Amino acid sequence: MTDNHSHKPKPDDRRDNVEKLQSMVQDTIQNIEKAHETARFIDGEEKQAIEAKNKRREEAIEAMRNEIKDEYDALD
């Protein structure tokens, strides 16, 4: 059985990338805030794990903000 429809990749549509990335940054910030609240009530290794995860989240936010700038510049 042959497929009469050719499978073409979708064109690269970057118009909404900035908006999506900004939403991801906001979600990540909210996750950091929730984790800070949780960390107030625990200690030891679990608290250290939360702090380490938040550090990675902060690094991810920085990377996403750089990507937002790149995407915004690409729209020109």
mmCIF file of the N, C-alpha and C atoms, coordinates in Angstrom:
data_MODEL
# 
_entry.id   MODEL 
# 
loop_
_atom_site.group_PDB 
_atom_site.id 
_atom_site.type_symbol 
_atom_site.label_atom_id 
_atom_site.label_alt_id 
_atom_site.label_comp_id 
_atom_site.label_asym_id 
_atom_site.label_entity_id 
_atom_site.label_seq_id 
_atom_site.pdbx_PDB_ins_code 
_atom_site.Cartn_x 
_atom_site.Cartn_y 
_atom_site.Cartn_z 
_atom_site.occupancy 
_atom_site.B_iso_or_equiv 
_atom_site.pdbx_formal_charge 
_atom_site.auth_seq_id 
_atom_site.auth_comp_id 
_atom_site.auth_asym_id 
_atom_site.auth_atom_id 
_atom_site.pdbx_PDB_model_num 
ATOM 1   N N  . MET A 1 1  ? 0.850  -1.179 0.000  1.00 0.00 ? 1  MET A N  1 
ATOM 2   C CA . MET A 1 1  ? 0.000  0.000  0.000  1.00 0.00 ? 1  MET A CA 1 
ATOM 3   C C  . MET A 1 1  ? 0.888  1.231  0.000  1.00 0.00 ? 1  MET A C  1 
ATOM 4   N N  . THR A 1 2  ? 0.686  2.100  -0.959 1.00 0.00 ? 2  THR A N  1 
ATOM 5   C CA . THR A 1 2  ? 1.491  3.316  -1.035 1.00 0.00 ? 2  THR A CA 1 
ATOM 6   C C  . THR A 1 2  ? 0.682  4.500  -0.562 1.00 0.00 ? 2  THR A C  1 
ATOM 7   N N  . ASP A 1 3  ? 1.382  5.453  -0.022 1.00 0.00 ? 3  ASP A N  1 
ATOM 8   C CA . ASP A 1 3  ? 0.758  6.670  0.497  1.00 0.00 ? 3  ASP A CA 1 
ATOM 9   C C  . ASP A 1 3  ? 0.864  7.753  -0.563 1.00 0.00 ? 3  ASP A C  1 
ATOM 10  N N  . ASN A 1 4  ? -0.247 8.268  -1.006 1.00 0.00 ? 4  ASN A N  1 
ATOM 11  C CA . ASN A 1 4  ? -0.249 9.306  -2.036 1.00 0.00 ? 4  ASN A CA 1 
ATOM 12  C C  . ASN A 1 4  ? 0.091  10.681 -1.484 1.00 0.00 ? 4  ASN A C  1 
ATOM 13  N N  . HIS A 1 5  ? 0.111  10.805 -0.181 1.00 0.00 ? 5  HIS A N  1 
ATOM 14  C CA . HIS A 1 5  ? 0.414  12.090 0.441  1.00 0.00 ? 5  HIS A CA 1 
ATOM 15  C C  . HIS A 1 5  ? 1.898  12.143 0.763  1.00 0.00 ? 5  HIS A C  1 
ATOM 16  N N  . SER A 1 6  ? 2.552  13.164 0.264  1.00 0.00 ? 6  SER A N  1 
ATOM 17  C CA . SER A 1 6  ? 3.967  13.291 0.609  1.00 0.00 ? 6  SER A CA 1 
ATOM 18  C C  . SER A 1 6  ? 4.067  13.909 1.994  1.00 0.00 ? 6  SER A C  1 
ATOM 19  N N  . HIS A 1 7  ? 5.017  13.441 2.755  1.00 0.00 ? 7  HIS A N  1 
ATOM 20  C CA . HIS A 1 7  ? 5.202  13.934 4.115  1.00 0.00 ? 7  HIS A CA 1 
ATOM 21  C C  . HIS A 1 7  ? 6.265  15.015 4.110  1.00 0.00 ? 7  HIS A C  1 
ATOM 22  N N  . LYS A 1 8  ? 5.837  16.241 4.130  1.00 0.00 ? 8  LYS A N  1 
ATOM 23  C CA . LYS A 1 8  ? 6.758  17.366 4.146  1.00 0.00 ? 8  LYS A CA 1 
ATOM 24  C C  . LYS A 1 8  ? 6.814  17.920 5.567  1.00 0.00 ? 8  LYS A C  1 
ATOM 25  N N  . PRO A 1 9  ? 7.986  18.285 6.009  1.00 0.00 ? 9  PRO A N  1 
ATOM 26  C CA . PRO A 1 9  ? 8.054  18.905 7.335  1.00 0.00 ? 9  PRO A CA 1 
ATOM 27  C C  . PRO A 1 9  ? 7.359  20.259 7.308  1.00 0.00 ? 9  PRO A C  1 
ATOM 28  N N  . LYS A 1 10 ? 6.814  20.607 8.439  1.00 0.00 ? 10 LYS A N  1 
ATOM 29  C CA . LYS A 1 10 ? 6.175  21.917 8.543  1.00 0.00 ? 10 LYS A CA 1 
ATOM 30  C C  . LYS A 1 10 ? 7.242  22.995 8.426  1.00 0.00 ? 10 LYS A C  1 
ATOM 31  N N  . PRO A 1 11 ? 6.901  24.103 7.807  1.00 0.00 ? 11 PRO A N  1 
ATOM 32  C CA . PRO A 1 11 ? 7.888  25.181 7.725  1.00 0.00 ? 11 PRO A CA 1 
ATOM 33  C C  . PRO A 1 11 ? 8.213  25.713 9.122  1.00 0.00 ? 11 PRO A C  1 
ATOM 34  N N  . ASP A 1 12 ? 9.406  26.231 9.277  1.00 0.00 ? 12 ASP A N  1 
ATOM 35  C CA . ASP A 1 12 ? 9.847  26.759 10.564 1.00 0.00 ? 12 ASP A CA 1 
ATOM 36  C C  . ASP A 1 12 ? 9.110  28.058 10.847 1.00 0.00 ? 12 ASP A C  1 
ATOM 37  N N  . ASP A 1 13 ? 8.137  27.999 11.733 1.00 0.00 ? 13 ASP A N  1 
ATOM 38  C CA . ASP A 1 13 ? 7.337  29.173 12.090 1.00 0.00 ? 13 ASP A CA 1 
ATOM 39  C C  . ASP A 1 13 ? 7.775  29.639 13.467 1.00 0.00 ? 13 ASP A C  1 
ATOM 40  N N  . ARG A 1 14 ? 8.541  30.697 13.507 1.00 0.00 ? 14 ARG A N  1 
ATOM 41  C CA . ARG A 1 14 ? 9.121  31.170 14.754 1.00 0.00 ? 14 ARG A CA 1 
ATOM 42  C C  . ARG A 1 14 ? 8.303  32.295 15.379 1.00 0.00 ? 14 ARG A C  1 
ATOM 43  N N  . ARG A 1 15 ? 7.189  32.640 14.790 1.00 0.00 ? 15 ARG A N  1 
ATOM 44  C CA . ARG A 1 15 ? 6.445  33.812 15.256 1.00 0.00 ? 15 ARG A CA 1 
ATOM 45  C C  . ARG A 1 15 ? 6.008  33.717 16.706 1.00 0.00 ? 15 ARG A C  1 
ATOM 46  N N  . ASP A 1 16 ? 5.685  32.533 17.180 1.00 0.00 ? 16 ASP A N  1 
ATOM 47  C CA . ASP A 1 16 ? 5.192  32.426 18.553 1.00 0.00 ? 16 ASP A CA 1 
ATOM 48  C C  . ASP A 1 16 ? 6.245  31.885 19.528 1.00 0.00 ? 16 ASP A C  1 
ATOM 49  N N  . ASN A 1 17 ? 7.479  31.723 19.080 1.00 0.00 ? 17 ASN A N  1 
ATOM 50  C CA . ASN A 1 17 ? 8.515  31.184 19.959 1.00 0.00 ? 17 ASN A CA 1 
ATOM 51  C C  . ASN A 1 17 ? 8.773  32.078 21.168 1.00 0.00 ? 17 ASN A C  1 
ATOM 52  N N  . VAL A 1 18 ? 8.801  33.392 20.948 1.00 0.00 ? 18 VAL A N  1 
ATOM 53  C CA . VAL A 1 18 ? 9.051  34.311 22.059 1.00 0.00 ? 18 VAL A CA 1 
ATOM 54  C C  . VAL A 1 18 ? 7.963  34.169 23.107 1.00 0.00 ? 18 VAL A C  1 
ATOM 55  N N  . GLU A 1 19 ? 6.726  34.126 22.657 1.00 0.00 ? 19 GLU A N  1 
ATOM 56  C CA . GLU A 1 19 ? 5.595  33.992 23.587 1.00 0.00 ? 19 GLU A CA 1 
ATOM 57  C C  . GLU A 1 19 ? 5.672  32.669 24.357 1.00 0.00 ? 19 GLU A C  1 
ATOM 58  N N  . LYS A 1 20 ? 5.987  31.589 23.661 1.00 0.00 ? 20 LYS A N  1 
ATOM 59  C CA . LYS A 1 20 ? 6.090  30.279 24.316 1.00 0.00 ? 20 LYS A CA 1 
ATOM 60  C C  . LYS A 1 20 ? 7.223  30.272 25.344 1.00 0.00 ? 20 LYS A C  1 
ATOM 61  N N  . LEU A 1 21 ? 8.356  30.843 24.969 1.00 0.00 ? 21 LEU A N  1 
ATOM 62  C CA . LEU A 1 21 ? 9.491  30.889 25.889 1.00 0.00 ? 21 LEU A CA 1 
ATOM 63  C C  . LEU A 1 21 ? 9.172  31.737 27.113 1.00 0.00 ? 21 LEU A C  1 
ATOM 64  N N  . GLN A 1 22 ? 8.496  32.864 26.911 1.00 0.00 ? 22 GLN A N  1 
ATOM 65  C CA . GLN A 1 22 ? 8.122  33.714 28.047 1.00 0.00 ? 22 GLN A CA 1 
ATOM 66  C C  . GLN A 1 22 ? 7.190  32.964 28.989 1.00 0.00 ? 22 GLN A C  1 
ATOM 67  N N  . SER A 1 23 ? 6.293  32.187 28.436 1.00 0.00 ? 23 SER A N  1 
ATOM 68  C CA . SER A 1 23 ? 5.392  31.386 29.255 1.00 0.00 ? 23 SER A CA 1 
ATOM 69  C C  . SER A 1 23 ? 6.174  30.340 30.041 1.00 0.00 ? 23 SER A C  1 
ATOM 70  N N  . MET A 1 24 ? 7.164  29.728 29.397 1.00 0.00 ? 24 MET A N  1 
ATOM 71  C CA . MET A 1 24 ? 7.994  28.738 30.075 1.00 0.00 ? 24 MET A CA 1 
ATOM 72  C C  . MET A 1 24 ? 8.777  29.371 31.223 1.00 0.00 ? 24 MET A C  1 
ATOM 73  N N  . VAL A 1 25 ? 9.267  30.599 31.010 1.00 0.00 ? 25 VAL A N  1 
ATOM 74  C CA . VAL A 1 25 ? 9.996  31.305 32.069 1.00 0.00 ? 25 VAL A CA 1 
ATOM 75  C C  . VAL A 1 25 ? 9.059  31.541 33.252 1.00 0.00 ? 25 VAL A C  1 
ATOM 76  N N  . GLN A 1 26 ? 7.845  32.006 32.979 1.00 0.00 ? 26 GLN A N  1 
ATOM 77  C CA . GLN A 1 26 ? 6.887  32.264 34.057 1.00 0.00 ? 26 GLN A CA 1 
ATOM 78  C C  . GLN A 1 26 ? 6.548  30.988 34.819 1.00 0.00 ? 26 GLN A C  1 
ATOM 79  N N  . ASP A 1 27 ? 6.346  29.893 34.093 1.00 0.00 ? 27 ASP A N  1 
ATOM 80  C CA . ASP A 1 27 ? 6.046  28.612 34.746 1.00 0.00 ? 27 ASP A CA 1 
ATOM 81  C C  . ASP A 1 27 ? 7.207  28.169 35.636 1.00 0.00 ? 27 ASP A C  1 
ATOM 82  N N  . THR A 1 28 ? 8.413  28.350 35.147 1.00 0.00 ? 28 THR A N  1 
ATOM 83  C CA . THR A 1 28 ? 9.591  27.947 35.910 1.00 0.00 ? 28 THR A CA 1 
ATOM 84  C C  . THR A 1 28 ? 9.746  28.802 37.159 1.00 0.00 ? 28 THR A C  1 
ATOM 85  N N  . ILE A 1 29 ? 9.485  30.095 37.046 1.00 0.00 ? 29 ILE A N  1 
ATOM 86  C CA . ILE A 1 29 ? 9.541  30.981 38.212 1.00 0.00 ? 29 ILE A CA 1 
ATOM 87  C C  . ILE A 1 29 ? 8.513  30.528 39.252 1.00 0.00 ? 29 ILE A C  1 
ATOM 88  N N  . GLN A 1 30 ? 7.328  30.172 38.807 1.00 0.00 ? 30 GLN A N  1 
ATOM 89  C CA . GLN A 1 30 ? 6.299  29.690 39.736 1.00 0.00 ? 30 GLN A CA 1 
ATOM 90  C C  . GLN A 1 30 ? 6.744  28.397 40.421 1.00 0.00 ? 30 GLN A C  1 
ATOM 91  N N  . ASN A 1 31 ? 7.395  27.527 39.667 1.00 0.00 ? 31 ASN A N  1 
ATOM 92  C CA . ASN A 1 31 ? 7.892  26.282 40.266 1.00 0.00 ? 31 ASN A CA 1 
ATOM 93  C C  . ASN A 1 31 ? 8.958  26.563 41.315 1.00 0.00 ? 31 ASN A C  1 
ATOM 94  N N  . ILE A 1 32 ? 9.818  27.535 41.054 1.00 0.00 ? 32 ILE A N  1 
ATOM 95  C CA . ILE A 1 32 ? 10.841 27.920 42.039 1.00 0.00 ? 32 ILE A CA 1 
ATOM 96  C C  . ILE A 1 32 ? 10.170 28.426 43.314 1.00 0.00 ? 32 ILE A C  1 
ATOM 97  N N  . GLU A 1 33 ? 9.166  29.288 43.145 1.00 0.00 ? 33 GLU A N  1 
ATOM 98  C CA . GLU A 1 33 ? 8.470  29.843 44.310 1.00 0.00 ? 33 GLU A CA 1 
ATOM 99  C C  . GLU A 1 33 ? 7.779  28.741 45.117 1.00 0.00 ? 33 GLU A C  1 
ATOM 100 N N  . LYS A 1 34 ? 7.132  27.804 44.448 1.00 0.00 ? 34 LYS A N  1 
ATOM 101 C CA . LYS A 1 34 ? 6.472  26.695 45.145 1.00 0.00 ? 34 LYS A CA 1 
ATOM 102 C C  . LYS A 1 34 ? 7.497  25.846 45.888 1.00 0.00 ? 34 LYS A C  1 
ATOM 103 N N  . ALA A 1 35 ? 8.634  25.616 45.251 1.00 0.00 ? 35 ALA A N  1 
ATOM 104 C CA . ALA A 1 35 ? 9.678  24.815 45.885 1.00 0.00 ? 35 ALA A CA 1 
ATOM 105 C C  . ALA A 1 35 ? 10.244 25.522 47.109 1.00 0.00 ? 35 ALA A C  1 
ATOM 106 N N  . HIS A 1 36 ? 10.391 26.844 47.032 1.00 0.00 ? 36 HIS A N  1 
ATOM 107 C CA . HIS A 1 36 ? 10.851 27.606 48.204 1.00 0.00 ? 36 HIS A CA 1 
ATOM 108 C C  . HIS A 1 36 ? 9.874  27.445 49.365 1.00 0.00 ? 36 HIS A C  1 
ATOM 109 N N  . GLU A 1 37 ? 8.590  27.493 49.071 1.00 0.00 ? 37 GLU A N  1 
ATOM 110 C CA . GLU A 1 37 ? 7.580  27.311 50.115 1.00 0.00 ? 37 GLU A CA 1 
ATOM 111 C C  . GLU A 1 37 ? 7.689  25.922 50.735 1.00 0.00 ? 37 GLU A C  1 
ATOM 112 N N  . THR A 1 38 ? 7.850  24.920 49.891 1.00 0.00 ? 38 THR A N  1 
ATOM 113 C CA . THR A 1 38 ? 7.977  23.548 50.386 1.00 0.00 ? 38 THR A CA 1 
ATOM 114 C C  . THR A 1 38 ? 9.237  23.397 51.234 1.00 0.00 ? 38 THR A C  1 
ATOM 115 N N  . ALA A 1 39 ? 10.324 23.993 50.780 1.00 0.00 ? 39 ALA A N  1 
ATOM 116 C CA . ALA A 1 39 ? 11.617 23.856 51.466 1.00 0.00 ? 39 ALA A CA 1 
ATOM 117 C C  . ALA A 1 39 ? 11.585 24.451 52.868 1.00 0.00 ? 39 ALA A C  1 
ATOM 118 N N  . ARG A 1 40 ? 10.681 25.369 53.120 1.00 0.00 ? 40 ARG A N  1 
ATOM 119 C CA . ARG A 1 40 ? 10.570 25.971 54.453 1.00 0.00 ? 40 ARG A CA 1 
ATOM 120 C C  . ARG A 1 40 ? 10.208 24.937 55.519 1.00 0.00 ? 40 ARG A C  1 
ATOM 121 N N  . PHE A 1 41 ? 9.554  23.878 55.104 1.00 0.00 ? 41 PHE A N  1 
ATOM 122 C CA . PHE A 1 41 ? 9.022  22.909 56.054 1.00 0.00 ? 41 PHE A CA 1 
ATOM 123 C C  . PHE A 1 41 ? 9.828  21.616 56.136 1.00 0.00 ? 41 PHE A C  1 
ATOM 124 N N  . ILE A 1 42 ? 10.944 21.549 55.421 1.00 0.00 ? 42 ILE A N  1 
ATOM 125 C CA . ILE A 1 42 ? 11.758 20.330 55.435 1.00 0.00 ? 42 ILE A CA 1 
ATOM 126 C C  . ILE A 1 42 ? 13.219 20.696 55.657 1.00 0.00 ? 42 ILE A C  1 
ATOM 127 N N  . ASP A 1 43 ? 14.019 19.682 55.925 1.00 0.00 ? 43 ASP A N  1 
ATOM 128 C CA . ASP A 1 43 ? 15.444 19.923 56.074 1.00 0.00 ? 43 ASP A CA 1 
ATOM 129 C C  . ASP A 1 43 ? 16.222 18.727 55.560 1.00 0.00 ? 43 ASP A C  1 
ATOM 130 N N  . GLY A 1 44 ? 17.512 18.788 55.681 1.00 0.00 ? 44 GLY A N  1 
ATOM 131 C CA . GLY A 1 44 ? 18.361 17.666 55.294 1.00 0.00 ? 44 GLY A CA 1 
ATOM 132 C C  . GLY A 1 44 ? 18.517 17.525 53.794 1.00 0.00 ? 44 GLY A C  1 
ATOM 133 N N  . GLU A 1 45 ? 18.665 16.269 53.386 1.00 0.00 ? 45 GLU A N  1 
ATOM 134 C CA . GLU A 1 45 ? 18.936 15.974 51.983 1.00 0.00 ? 45 GLU A CA 1 
ATOM 135 C C  . GLU A 1 45 ? 17.808 16.415 51.056 1.00 0.00 ? 45 GLU A C  1 
ATOM 136 N N  . GLU A 1 46 ? 16.583 16.273 51.528 1.00 0.00 ? 46 GLU A N  1 
ATOM 137 C CA . GLU A 1 46 ? 15.445 16.669 50.691 1.00 0.00 ? 46 GLU A CA 1 
ATOM 138 C C  . GLU A 1 46 ? 15.493 18.179 50.398 1.00 0.00 ? 46 GLU A C  1 
ATOM 139 N N  . LYS A 1 47 ? 15.819 18.966 51.414 1.00 0.00 ? 47 LYS A N  1 
ATOM 140 C CA . LYS A 1 47 ? 15.919 20.410 51.212 1.00 0.00 ? 47 LYS A CA 1 
ATOM 141 C C  . LYS A 1 47 ? 17.076 20.736 50.265 1.00 0.00 ? 47 LYS A C  1 
ATOM 142 N N  . GLN A 1 48 ? 18.190 20.044 50.434 1.00 0.00 ? 48 GLN A N  1 
ATOM 143 C CA . GLN A 1 48 ? 19.326 20.261 49.543 1.00 0.00 ? 48 GLN A CA 1 
ATOM 144 C C  . GLN A 1 48 ? 18.970 19.911 48.096 1.00 0.00 ? 48 GLN A C  1 
ATOM 145 N N  . ALA A 1 49 ? 18.186 18.862 47.918 1.00 0.00 ? 49 ALA A N  1 
ATOM 146 C CA . ALA A 1 49 ? 17.768 18.462 46.573 1.00 0.00 ? 49 ALA A CA 1 
ATOM 147 C C  . ALA A 1 49 ? 16.895 19.538 45.938 1.00 0.00 ? 49 ALA A C  1 
ATOM 148 N N  . ILE A 1 50 ? 15.992 20.114 46.740 1.00 0.00 ? 50 ILE A N  1 
ATOM 149 C CA . ILE A 1 50 ? 15.123 21.183 46.237 1.00 0.00 ? 50 ILE A CA 1 
ATOM 150 C C  . ILE A 1 50 ? 15.964 22.396 45.860 1.00 0.00 ? 50 ILE A C  1 
ATOM 151 N N  . GLU A 1 51 ? 16.925 22.742 46.713 1.00 0.00 ? 51 GLU A N  1 
ATOM 152 C CA . GLU A 1 51 ? 17.780 23.896 46.424 1.00 0.00 ? 51 GLU A CA 1 
ATOM 153 C C  . GLU A 1 51 ? 18.604 23.668 45.154 1.00 0.00 ? 51 GLU A C  1 
ATOM 154 N N  . ALA A 1 52 ? 19.090 22.458 44.968 1.00 0.00 ? 52 ALA A N  1 
ATOM 155 C CA . ALA A 1 52 ? 19.865 22.139 43.765 1.00 0.00 ? 52 ALA A CA 1 
ATOM 156 C C  . ALA A 1 52 ? 18.978 22.225 42.517 1.00 0.00 ? 52 ALA A C  1 
ATOM 157 N N  . LYS A 1 53 ? 17.759 21.737 42.648 1.00 0.00 ? 53 LYS A N  1 
ATOM 158 C CA . LYS A 1 53 ? 16.838 21.790 41.513 1.00 0.00 ? 53 LYS A CA 1 
ATOM 159 C C  . LYS A 1 53 ? 16.495 23.233 41.176 1.00 0.00 ? 53 LYS A C  1 
ATOM 160 N N  . ASN A 1 54 ? 16.293 24.065 42.195 1.00 0.00 ? 54 ASN A N  1 
ATOM 161 C CA . ASN A 1 54 ? 16.000 25.469 41.941 1.00 0.00 ? 54 ASN A CA 1 
ATOM 162 C C  . ASN A 1 54 ? 17.178 26.165 41.268 1.00 0.00 ? 54 ASN A C  1 
ATOM 163 N N  . LYS A 1 55 ? 18.395 25.788 41.627 1.00 0.00 ? 55 LYS A N  1 
ATOM 164 C CA . LYS A 1 55 ? 19.570 26.364 40.977 1.00 0.00 ? 55 LYS A CA 1 
ATOM 165 C C  . LYS A 1 55 ? 19.556 26.006 39.490 1.00 0.00 ? 55 LYS A C  1 
ATOM 166 N N  . ARG A 1 56 ? 19.233 24.754 39.179 1.00 0.00 ? 56 ARG A N  1 
ATOM 167 C CA . ARG A 1 56 ? 19.147 24.348 37.773 1.00 0.00 ? 56 ARG A CA 1 
ATOM 168 C C  . ARG A 1 56 ? 18.020 25.094 37.064 1.00 0.00 ? 56 ARG A C  1 
ATOM 169 N N  . ARG A 1 57 ? 16.925 25.311 37.767 1.00 0.00 ? 57 ARG A N  1 
ATOM 170 C CA . ARG A 1 57 ? 15.817 26.074 37.177 1.00 0.00 ? 57 ARG A CA 1 
ATOM 171 C C  . ARG A 1 57 ? 16.254 27.504 36.862 1.00 0.00 ? 57 ARG A C  1 
ATOM 172 N N  . GLU A 1 58 ? 17.000 28.116 37.782 1.00 0.00 ? 58 GLU A N  1 
ATOM 173 C CA . GLU A 1 58 ? 17.472 29.484 37.552 1.00 0.00 ? 58 GLU A CA 1 
ATOM 174 C C  . GLU A 1 58 ? 18.409 29.538 36.345 1.00 0.00 ? 58 GLU A C  1 
ATOM 175 N N  . GLU A 1 59 ? 19.245 28.519 36.191 1.00 0.00 ? 59 GLU A N  1 
ATOM 176 C CA . GLU A 1 59 ? 20.123 28.446 35.029 1.00 0.00 ? 59 GLU A CA 1 
ATOM 177 C C  . GLU A 1 59 ? 19.300 28.274 33.748 1.00 0.00 ? 59 GLU A C  1 
ATOM 178 N N  . ALA A 1 60 ? 18.248 27.483 33.825 1.00 0.00 ? 60 ALA A N  1 
ATOM 179 C CA . ALA A 1 60 ? 17.375 27.280 32.669 1.00 0.00 ? 60 ALA A CA 1 
ATOM 180 C C  . ALA A 1 60 ? 16.672 28.577 32.288 1.00 0.00 ? 60 ALA A C  1 
ATOM 181 N N  . ILE A 1 61 ? 16.257 29.338 33.292 1.00 0.00 ? 61 ILE A N  1 
ATOM 182 C CA . ILE A 1 61 ? 15.606 30.625 33.024 1.00 0.00 ? 61 ILE A CA 1 
ATOM 183 C C  . ILE A 1 61 ? 16.567 31.544 32.282 1.00 0.00 ? 61 ILE A C  1 
ATOM 184 N N  . GLU A 1 62 ? 17.808 31.589 32.728 1.00 0.00 ? 62 GLU A N  1 
ATOM 185 C CA . GLU A 1 62 ? 18.796 32.432 32.057 1.00 0.00 ? 62 GLU A CA 1 
ATOM 186 C C  . GLU A 1 62 ? 18.954 32.003 30.599 1.00 0.00 ? 62 GLU A C  1 
ATOM 187 N N  . ALA A 1 63 ? 19.031 30.706 30.358 1.00 0.00 ? 63 ALA A N  1 
ATOM 188 C CA . ALA A 1 63 ? 19.160 30.198 28.992 1.00 0.00 ? 63 ALA A CA 1 
ATOM 189 C C  . ALA A 1 63 ? 17.925 30.547 28.161 1.00 0.00 ? 63 ALA A C  1 
ATOM 190 N N  . MET A 1 64 ? 16.730 30.411 28.758 1.00 0.00 ? 64 MET A N  1 
ATOM 191 C CA . MET A 1 64 ? 15.501 30.741 28.036 1.00 0.00 ? 64 MET A CA 1 
ATOM 192 C C  . MET A 1 64 ? 15.449 32.225 27.710 1.00 0.00 ? 64 MET A C  1 
ATOM 193 N N  . ARG A 1 65 ? 15.898 33.061 28.621 1.00 0.00 ? 65 ARG A N  1 
ATOM 194 C CA . ARG A 1 65 ? 15.903 34.512 28.353 1.00 0.00 ? 65 ARG A CA 1 
ATOM 195 C C  . ARG A 1 65 ? 16.866 34.852 27.224 1.00 0.00 ? 65 ARG A C  1 
ATOM 196 N N  . ASN A 1 66 ? 18.001 34.168 27.174 1.00 0.00 ? 66 ASN A N  1 
ATOM 197 C CA . ASN A 1 66 ? 18.926 34.375 26.054 1.00 0.00 ? 66 ASN A CA 1 
ATOM 198 C C  . ASN A 1 66 ? 18.284 33.927 24.744 1.00 0.00 ? 66 ASN A C  1 
ATOM 199 N N  . GLU A 1 67 ? 17.565 32.814 24.797 1.00 0.00 ? 67 GLU A N  1 
ATOM 200 C CA . GLU A 1 67 ? 16.892 32.322 23.598 1.00 0.00 ? 67 GLU A CA 1 
ATOM 201 C C  . GLU A 1 67 ? 15.770 33.276 23.181 1.00 0.00 ? 67 GLU A C  1 
ATOM 202 N N  . ILE A 1 68 ? 15.073 33.860 24.145 1.00 0.00 ? 68 ILE A N  1 
ATOM 203 C CA . ILE A 1 68 ? 14.035 34.851 23.833 1.00 0.00 ? 68 ILE A CA 1 
ATOM 204 C C  . ILE A 1 68 ? 14.660 36.004 23.056 1.00 0.00 ? 68 ILE A C  1 
ATOM 205 N N  . LYS A 1 69 ? 15.794 36.482 23.533 1.00 0.00 ? 69 LYS A N  1 
ATOM 206 C CA . LYS A 1 69 ? 16.480 37.582 22.850 1.00 0.00 ? 69 LYS A CA 1 
ATOM 207 C C  . LYS A 1 69 ? 16.844 37.173 21.428 1.00 0.00 ? 69 LYS A C  1 
ATOM 208 N N  . ASP A 1 70 ? 17.402 35.965 21.271 1.00 0.00 ? 70 ASP A N  1 
ATOM 209 C CA . ASP A 1 70 ? 17.773 35.477 19.938 1.00 0.00 ? 70 ASP A CA 1 
ATOM 210 C C  . ASP A 1 70 ? 16.558 35.371 19.024 1.00 0.00 ? 70 ASP A C  1 
ATOM 211 N N  . GLU A 1 71 ? 15.474 34.835 19.552 1.00 0.00 ? 71 GLU A N  1 
ATOM 212 C CA . GLU A 1 71 ? 14.259 34.696 18.750 1.00 0.00 ? 71 GLU A CA 1 
ATOM 213 C C  . GLU A 1 71 ? 13.689 36.057 18.377 1.00 0.00 ? 71 GLU A C  1 
ATOM 214 N N  . TYR A 1 72 ? 13.700 36.984 19.311 1.00 0.00 ? 72 TYR A N  1 
ATOM 215 C CA . TYR A 1 72 ? 13.188 38.307 19.048 1.00 0.00 ? 72 TYR A CA 1 
ATOM 216 C C  . TYR A 1 72 ? 14.012 38.978 17.953 1.00 0.00 ? 72 TYR A C  1 
ATOM 217 N N  . ASP A 1 73 ? 15.341 38.842 18.059 1.00 0.00 ? 73 ASP A N  1 
ATOM 218 C CA . ASP A 1 73 ? 16.226 39.417 17.039 1.00 0.00 ? 73 ASP A CA 1 
ATOM 219 C C  . ASP A 1 73 ? 15.999 38.781 15.675 1.00 0.00 ? 73 ASP A C  1 
ATOM 220 N N  . ALA A 1 74 ? 15.660 37.502 15.642 1.00 0.00 ? 74 ALA A N  1 
ATOM 221 C CA . ALA A 1 74 ? 15.444 36.793 14.375 1.00 0.00 ? 74 ALA A CA 1 
ATOM 222 C C  . ALA A 1 74 ? 14.160 37.239 13.681 1.00 0.00 ? 74 ALA A C  1 
ATOM 223 N N  . LEU A 1 75 ? 13.257 37.843 14.421 1.00 0.00 ? 75 LEU A N  1 
ATOM 224 C CA . LEU A 1 75 ? 11.987 38.288 13.824 1.00 0.00 ? 75 LEU A CA 1 
ATOM 225 C C  . LEU A 1 75 ? 12.156 39.527 12.946 1.00 0.00 ? 75 LEU A C  1 
ATOM 226 N N  . ASP A 1 76 ? 13.225 40.234 13.118 1.00 0.00 ? 76 ASP A N  1 
ATOM 227 C CA . ASP A 1 76 ? 13.445 41.467 12.334 1.00 0.00 ? 76 ASP A CA 1 
ATOM 228 C C  . ASP A 1 76 ? 13.748 41.184 10.896 1.00 0.00 ? 76 ASP A C  1 
# 
